[in-house]
Amino acid sequence: MEAHRQIEREARAARDAAPHLRDEAVAAALEQAATILRERAADVLAANAADVEVATGRLDEGTLDRLRLDEARIAALAAQVEATAGLEPLEREIDTRTLANGLVVGERRIPIGTVGANFEARPNVALDVAGQLLKSLNAGVLRTGGAALGTVTVLVDDVLRPALERAGLPPAAVGLVRSADREGARALVSMPALVPLVILRGSGPSTAELARLAAQNGVRTLQHAEGGGVLYVHEAASPEKALALAEASLDRLGVCNRLNLALVDRHVADGLLQDLLELFRAKGLDVRGDVPGAEPLDVPLGHEWASDLERVATVTLTLVDGLEEAVRIANDETSGLAAGIVTEDAEAAERFLEAYRGTAAFWHAPTRFTDGFELTGAPETGINVDRVPGPRGPVTYRDLWLRQFRVVGDGTQRR
C-alpha cells in the first residue's frame, strides 16, 4: 500500500509539472544532464557496482552485461543525451485549411501529459526513455527492473532532476517508482487519471500480463516486448552475402533485432546450407530446426531466443518451399519485428518487401538496423509491433503526441 501511495505522489507531481515543459528549456535540461552525468560518473558507477554485486549469481551473464556500466558506457550515455538535446523539436502544426463556410481548421500535435515507462534492468534505458518523454514535452514516471533500481535512482535524483532544475523546469517532471517488486509495475498501470499511457518493455509474458491489467484499469499501453529478426535466403541468393548478413545479424545475442530465425529455400545449394550451419556453430550457437545436423525444434517456429535466458545462444534454421512460404511464416509465426531477404533477383526482393507486414523489411541488410537511432536519428523508447494504427516500429519522441483540431470561426457559422 505504501508503494502505491509513493507512486501516486510521483505521478501526481509529474502531471502537475508537465504543462511547464517547453522545447528550449527541455533541450537545455538535457544538455545539463549530459554535463552532470560526466561530473557524477563516479557516483553512478558506485551505485551500479552495488547493483551488479547483488545481482551476480541471480541473473544470467547476458542480463548482467546489460545491467553493468563502465566509464565507456557512461561516456556513450552522455553523448546520447547530448544528441537528443540537439534534435529538432517536434513540429506542432500538421495542417491548416479554411472550409467553405469560413471556419479555419488547424490540425496540431499536443503532448499526452504524463507517460509511464516500465522497462528491464538496463540503466541506459532510463536516460533514453526520459529523454524521449521530455523531448516530446511529456512528463514521465519510470519503473525499472529491481536489479537496476539503485543505479536508476542515482540517474533520476542526482542527474536528471538537478538538470531540470538548472534549466528552470520542475524536477518532478521525471518521477520514479522506488519499489523493486512487481507490485510497483502493477500500480503504474492502474492510474488512468494520472498516467493515461504506459510504455511496456521486457519479456513477453510479464508484459502481456501488465497490458491486460492496464486495459482493465483503462490505461493505454505501448508494448515493446517481442522481437526476433528473420532472414530468408532465397534460391537466387549470393552465398557470400547470405553468410555476411547472417554473421552481421549475430554480433549480439541478447537484443530483439538479432537473427532469430533463418529460412532457407530448399533449392539453395547444400554447400551454402552447411556453411550457415558451420557459421552458427563457430559462434557457439545451438542450432534448432529441420535441417540435417540441427537439433529438433522443441518450441514454436518463431520462438524468440533473445528473451529465453536459459537458451539465448540459439538460432532456428529451417527449410521453406519458396518465397510465399517464407513470407507467410514471417507474417504469421513471428512477432513481426523485422525480416530480410538475401537474393540477387530484384523482382523476388520486391515481392518479399511488398508482402511482409512487419515493422521493418530488409533487402541485403541485417535486421540489427531495426533501431530508432539508426532508422530515425533519435533514440527509441522501444519497438512497437502492434498491428493497429498508431506509432509502430521504433517509437521516438516524434510519436508521443495526441492529435487535436483547433477551429476558429467568426460567430456566423451554423451546422
GUDRENDO-569591 format. One record per residue (C-alpha): z, y, x. Coordinates in steps of 0.05 Angstrom, whole numbers, padded with zeros to 5 digits, always signed. Each point is the difference from the previous one (the first is absolute). Layout:
REM residues N
ZYX ...
//
This chain:
REM residues 415
+00000+00000+00000 +00017+00048+00057 -00068-00014+00032 -00034+00017-00066 +00037+00066-00004 -00018+00016+00072 -00073-00012-00013 +00003+00041-00064 +00030+00058+00039 -00054-00003+00053 -00055-00006-00053 +00027+00059-00040 +00004+00043+00062 -00071-00020+00020 -00026+00017-00070 +00033+00069+00004 -00030+00011+00070 -00071-00019-00019 -00022+00066-00032 +00018+00038+00064 -00051-00038+00043 -00059+00042+00024 -00058-00019+00044 +00013+00046+00059 +00074-00014+00001 -00011-00076-00003 -00048+00004+00059 +00052+00039+00039 +00054-00051-00019 -00042-00058+00025 -00014+00037+00065 +00075+00010+00007 +00012-00074-00016 -00044-00020+00059 +00038+00047+00046 +00068-00024-00023 -00021-00073+00005 -00017+00011+00073 +00066+00038+00011 +00042-00053-00035 -00038-00061+00026 +00061-00027+00035 +00040+00000-00065 -00056-00033-00038 -00008-00053+00053 +00075-00013+00002 +00002-00010-00076 -00061-00045+00005 +00030-00042+00056 +00061-00012-00045 -00045-00021-00058 -00039-00047+00045 +00063-00031+00028 +00027-00016-00069 -00067-00027-00023 -00013-00044+00061 +00007-00073-00021 -00007+00017-00073 -00072+00026+00001 -00062-00032+00030 -00030+00031+00063 -00058+00033-00038 +00048+00036-00047 +00045+00020+00059 -00061+00029+00035 -00016+00044-00060 +00073+00021-00003 +00006+00017+00074 -00013+00069+00028 -00009+00022+00072 -00019+00064+00035 -00074-00012-00009 +00007-00013-00074 +00043+00062-00008 -00054+00041+00034 -00053-00031-00045 +00043+00015-00062 +00008+00073+00021 -00075+00006+00012 -00014-00030-00069 +00047+00049-00034 -00035+00058+00036 -00067-00027-00022 +00024-00002-00072 +00024+00072+00006 -00069+00021+00022 -00037-00032-00058 -00033+00046-00051 +00044+00013-00061 -00021-00035-00063 -00053+00039-00038 +00032+00016-00067 -00061+00026-00038 -00046-00056-00022 -00047+00035-00047 -00005+00061-00046 -00049+00009-00057 -00008+00046-00061 -00011-00032-00067 -00049+00027-00052 +00059+00030-00039 +00023+00039+00060 +00058-00043+00021 +00007-00005+00076 +00020-00071+00018 +00027-00015+00069 +00015-00069+00027 +00055-00002+00053 +00042-00047+00042 +00074+00010-00008 +00058-00035+00035 +00034-00060-00032 +00069+00028+00016 +00043-00054+00032 -00028-00066+00026 +00041-00059+00022 -00021-00046+00057 +00027-00070+00013 -00026-00028+00066 +00013-00053+00051 +00046+00006+00061 -00049+00042+00040 +00029+00067+00023 -00069+00031+00011 -00016-00009-00074 +00057+00047-00018 -00034+00058+00037 -00070-00020-00024 +00020-00003-00073 +00045+00062+00002 -00056+00039+00033 -00051-00021-00053 +00047+00017-00057 +00018+00068+00028 -00073+00015+00017 -00017-00012-00073 +00057+00047-00020 +00041-00057-00029 +00073-00013+00017 +00019-00071+00017 +00056-00051-00002 -00008-00053+00054 +00027-00070+00000 -00011-00043+00062 +00015-00073+00014 +00073-00008+00018 -00015-00019+00072 -00028+00070+00014 +00050+00041-00039 +00038+00026+00061 -00064+00025+00032 -00029+00030-00063 +00066+00035-00016 -00005+00037+00067 -00073+00016-00013 +00017+00030-00068 +00066+00035+00016 -00012+00022+00071 -00076+00010+00002 -00032+00012-00068 +00054+00039-00035 +00013+00048+00058 -00075+00011+00005 -00004+00018-00074 +00058+00048+00008 -00031+00034+00060 -00063+00011-00041 +00039+00031-00057 -00006-00059-00046 +00056-00039-00036 +00022-00058+00046 +00011-00042-00063 -00075-00005-00010 +00005-00066+00038 +00054-00045-00029 +00023-00068+00024 +00028-00063-00032 +00060-00013+00045 +00015-00070-00024 -00027-00058+00039 +00000-00051-00057 -00055-00013-00049 +00038+00034-00056 -00022+00066+00031 -00073-00017-00012 +00015-00021-00071 +00035+00066-00013 -00058+00040+00028 -00049-00029-00051 +00046+00013-00059 +00002+00076-00003 -00063+00024-00035 +00026+00070-00014 +00016+00011+00073 -00050-00044+00037 -00060-00013-00045 -00042-00034+00054 +00022-00049+00054 -00044-00025+00057 +00016-00074+00012 -00016-00032+00067 +00022-00068+00026 -00007-00073-00016 -00038-00021-00062 +00056-00035-00040 +00054+00053+00011 -00049+00057-00013 -00024-00034-00064 +00072-00007-00024 +00013+00074+00012 -00065+00018-00035 +00021-00040-00062 +00068+00034+00000 -00033+00068+00008 -00046-00013-00059 +00060-00019-00043 +00032+00067+00018 -00062+00042-00011 -00012+00014+00075 -00071-00002+00026 -00013-00035+00066 -00052-00002+00055 +00005-00069+00030 -00018-00014+00073 +00020-00072+00006 -00060-00046+00009 -00052-00002+00055 -00041-00046+00042 -00069+00015+00029 -00060-00045-00014 -00058-00012+00047 -00063-00034-00026 -00045-00030+00054 -00068-00001-00033 -00054-00050+00021 -00038+00056+00034 +00061+00022+00041 -00004+00015+00074 +00048-00048+00034 +00021+00054+00049 +00015+00050-00055 +00037-00052-00042 +00046-00018+00057 +00010+00073+00020 +00018+00020-00071 +00048-00059-00009 +00035+00018+00065 +00004+00074-00016 +00031-00017-00067 +00057-00038+00032 +00029+00050+00050 +00064+00001-00043 +00024-00055-00046 +00054+00034-00041 -00045+00052-00034 -00032-00004-00068 -00072+00015+00024 -00005-00054+00053 -00048-00059-00008 +00033-00047-00049 -00058-00041-00028 -00064-00017+00036 -00057-00025-00045 -00056-00034+00037 -00068-00017-00030 -00014-00074+00002 -00067+00015+00032 +00032+00033+00060 -00010-00040+00064 +00056-00049+00016 +00006+00033+00068 +00022+00066-00030 +00050-00035-00045 +00030-00034+00060 +00001+00065+00039 +00039+00033-00057 +00050-00058+00001 +00008+00007+00075 +00010+00075-00006 +00054-00007-00051 +00036-00054+00040 -00006+00042+00064 +00039+00053-00037 +00054-00050-00016 -00018-00004-00074 +00011-00058-00047 -00068-00010-00035 +00002-00024-00072 -00059-00018-00044 -00054-00051-00014 -00038+00001+00065 +00003-00058+00050 +00058+00011+00047 +00041+00045-00046 +00065-00020-00034 -00003-00008-00076 +00015+00062-00040 +00065-00008-00038 +00000+00068-00034 -00052+00038-00044 -00063+00018+00037 +00016+00075+00002 +00072-00009+00022 +00019+00059+00045 +00027-00025+00066 +00025+00068+00024 +00054-00001-00053 +00018-00073+00012 +00053+00011+00053 +00006-00074+00015 -00074-00008+00014 -00027+00068+00018 -00041-00028+00058 -00049-00034-00047 -00071+00011-00024 -00040-00034-00055 -00070-00025+00017 -00044-00030-00054 -00073-00015-00015 -00038+00032-00058 -00067-00014-00033 -00032+00068+00010 +00013+00073-00012 +00014-00005-00075 +00058-00049+00011 +00027+00043+00057 +00000+00062-00045 +00032-00039-00057 +00057-00024+00045 +00011+00069+00029 +00002+00031-00070 +00038-00053-00038 +00045-00037+00050 +00024+00056+00047 +00040+00064-00010 -00063+00043+00002 +00023+00039+00061 -00062-00006+00044 -00058-00046+00015 -00056+00003+00050 -00065-00035+00014 -00034-00016+00066 -00075-00010-00007 -00065+00025+00030 -00030-00002-00070 +00005+00071-00027 -00018-00022-00071 +00056-00052+00000 +00049+00052+00027 -00018+00048-00056 +00009-00054-00052 +00069-00016+00028 +00021+00073+00003 -00025+00013-00070 +00034-00061-00031 +00069+00004+00034 +00051+00036-00043 +00057+00009+00050 +00025+00066+00028 -00043-00002+00063 -00064-00037+00017 -00026-00009+00071 -00064-00020+00035 +00007-00014+00074 +00068+00034+00003 +00070-00031+00000 +00045+00006-00061 +00053+00029+00046 -00031+00068-00016 +00027-00005-00070 +00050+00054+00016 +00014+00070-00026 -00004+00036+00066 -00062-00037+00023 -00039+00010-00065 +00026+00067-00025 +00032+00035+00060 +00068+00000-00033 +00058-00049+00006 +00009-00044-00061 +00059-00017-00045 -00032-00069-00006 -00062-00034-00028 -00005-00008-00075 -00041-00061-00024 +00009+00010-00075 -00063-00006-00040 +00014+00060-00045 -00022+00073+00003 +00040+00043+00048 +00012+00000+00075 -00027-00065+00030 -00005-00023+00071 +00039+00041+00052 +00043+00051-00038 +00012+00067+00034 +00026+00068-00020 -00068+00014-00030 +00014-00051-00055 +00071+00019-00020 -00013+00050-00055 -00008+00007-00075 -00059+00030-00037 +00014+00062-00041 -00047+00041-00044 +00012+00075-00003 -00033+00034-00059 -00006+00076-00008 -00027+00034-00062 -00003+00070-00031 +00039-00016-00063 -00062-00009-00044 -00016-00073+00011 +00011-00049-00058 -00012-00075-00007 
//
